[in-house]
């Protein structure tokens, strides 16, 4: 089955390109344009991105876009509970590939600060993030082959909490059974409140995962990506 043949809900838009780097460039253009529009009506814009290998070419393309980066706050949808010196750190990935070139002037806001690594309560982390200009203006999500997005893992005991917290709680600690490291993730209500949401996925395995997710949208705890498959989502996919 081809991606445009999947049973997408009304109001979801698809952007498809055979070349992954070209897809990343198109996504970067869209995100930069949305940030420019936001900065015409707001003093600051909040951009939330995801980690992993898929967004690297997108980060590199976005870093070269011209806009008022000094007025853009950037944080992550989720983070592994590790130092930013750790090879698995999403923060390190963002600083290496996005906070460069034109985007060197962005205001980087890590989900985890150095003082959190010793075992801080989530409430302390939550309080530190409250100063950002919520809701999210632009959210760029990825997706795992199990249907997780951010660190909303279907196997995690605290997933129901992360899916149902009020907007007053920004984040939740997650301990997935199928992936290394404890995680910190933005909660589902906070992510769903984003003004503009993009899903960036590549490869046949991710297409198969989307087909499975779309077959039972009424069961988001089994595949949390289902909670975002609704009108307004912009999906970017390449084989």
KAKADA-V168429 format. One record per helix or strand. SS is the DSSP state (A for helix, B for strand). FROM is the first residue (numbers start at 1). TO is the last residue. If there is no record, write none. Layout:
BEGIN
SS&FROM&TO / SS&FROM&TO
END
This chain:
BEGIN
A&3&5 / B&13&16 / A&20&41 / B&45&49 / A&56&62 / A&69&71 / B&72&76 / B&78&80 / A&90&97 / A&101&105 / B&107&108 / A&114&116 / A&122&129 / B&138&141 / B&149&149 / B&152&152 / A&159&164 / B&171&174 / B&183&186 / A&188&192 / B&196&202 / A&204&214 / A&224&228 / B&234&238
END
